[in-house]
Structure formats: structure tokens, C-alpha cells
Amino acid sequence: MSAATATATATATELEFLGSRVRILIDADQTDGRFSLIDMIEVPAGHMPPLHVHHAEDEIFYVIDGEVTLFLPGREIHATPGDCVLAPRGIPHAYRVGDRSARWLVMSSPAGFERFVGSVAALDDLDPAVLTAVAAKHDIEILGPPGMLP
């Protein structure tokens, strides 16, 4: 399949993912597994996921609205609209949204993160042990609770 056939649709279903509104715009099936694209439509002010590491994919964040700080070992990257930042695979990271909600696109390469997003969105109970188990099935390791930095 050529990349030219991977088209995003404005009618993609909105999901609830870790307290944020998201849409999976492009998935592995559309790109032969090369990448996926997720629209993080509305991530609440102050939101911070658990410290984690992706073992299988790189994540690229393109900020559309608001502010987000990406925390990597020994480094903080403050991103505002138009900024594009990389969270490389194998490197622990977390992020924190600024004083108001934010929106960004997440591209993962290769694809796979979108499957984790779908799996988490389908959960009825989101306790830390369940999240950790689901993450592990998607080659994501939870290293610590929200608020913990690398």
C-alpha cells in the first residue's frame, strides 16, 4: 500500500484516552505498519501521564494549541503551537500540559501506539495495575506514577 492511500477522515470516532479526547486518524492498516497518527483533540490543563517508555516506536508530537512540556532524562522541552518534538523509543518520558487544555498530533513510527490508545479507551476500569498490564502488551513500560520525572 502506498502512503498516498493513507487518508485521514474527519469522521474518525472520538475516544476517551487517559482523560483526554482523541481520534485515531491513521492506523497501521493504512500505512503497512509504517506509522500512525493520533489527534489529541483536548488534553486537560495540567494533565500528566505516568512516566513510561515505548520499546517499539518513536513518538513525534506536533503542537496545535496550548502548551506542553516533554520530560526526557536530563532534559525538558517546552513546546507551543507549531513546535514538533521527538520522544525516541527506548527513552523514558512523560509530559505535562500547561495552564489550559492543549491539542497536538502524535505520530508513532512504526505504527502501534494507536492500538494501545484503542485498548485503553475500551477499558471499563482504568486502575494503575490494569493500565500497566495493557501497556506491556503494547511494548510500553510504565515506570512510575503521574508526576514522576525521568
Secondary structure in CASP SS format (residue, H / E / C, confidence):
PFRMAT SS
TARGET T0000
AUTHOR 0000-0000-0000
METHOD secondary structure of the structure
MODEL  1
M C 1.00
S C 1.00
A H 1.00
A H 1.00
T H 1.00
A C 1.00
T C 1.00
A C 1.00
T C 1.00
A C 1.00
T C 1.00
A C 1.00
T C 1.00
E E 1.00
L E 1.00
E E 1.00
F E 1.00
L C 1.00
G C 1.00
S E 1.00
R E 1.00
V E 1.00
R E 1.00
I E 1.00
L E 1.00
I E 1.00
D C 1.00
A H 1.00
D H 1.00
Q H 1.00
T C 1.00
D C 1.00
G C 1.00
R C 1.00
F C 1.00
S E 1.00
L E 1.00
I E 1.00
D E 1.00
M E 1.00
I E 1.00
E E 1.00
V E 1.00
P C 1.00
A C 1.00
G C 1.00
H C 1.00
M C 1.00
P C 1.00
P E 1.00
L E 1.00
H E 1.00
V E 1.00
H E 1.00
H C 1.00
A C 1.00
E C 1.00
D E 1.00
E E 1.00
I E 1.00
F E 1.00
Y E 1.00
V E 1.00
I E 1.00
D E 1.00
G C 1.00
E C 1.00
V E 1.00
T E 1.00
L E 1.00
F E 1.00
L E 1.00
P C 1.00
G C 1.00
R E 1.00
E E 1.00
I E 1.00
H E 1.00
A E 1.00
T C 1.00
P C 1.00
G C 1.00
D C 1.00
C E 1.00
V E 1.00
L E 1.00
A E 1.00
P C 1.00
R C 1.00
G C 1.00
I C 1.00
P C 1.00
H E 1.00
A E 1.00
Y E 1.00
R E 1.00
V E 1.00
G C 1.00
D C 1.00
R C 1.00
S C 1.00
A E 1.00
R E 1.00
W E 1.00
L E 1.00
V E 1.00
M E 1.00
S E 1.00
S E 1.00
P C 1.00
A C 1.00
G C 1.00
F H 1.00
E H 1.00
R H 1.00
F H 1.00
V H 1.00
G H 1.00
S H 1.00
V H 1.00
A H 1.00
A C 1.00
L C 1.00
D C 1.00
D C 1.00
L C 1.00
D C 1.00
P H 1.00
A H 1.00
V H 1.00
L H 1.00
T H 1.00
A H 1.00
V H 1.00
A H 1.00
A H 1.00
K H 1.00
H C 1.00
D C 1.00
I E 1.00
E E 1.00
I E 1.00
L E 1.00
G E 1.00
P E 1.00
P E 1.00
G C 1.00
M C 1.00
L C 1.00
P C 1.00
END
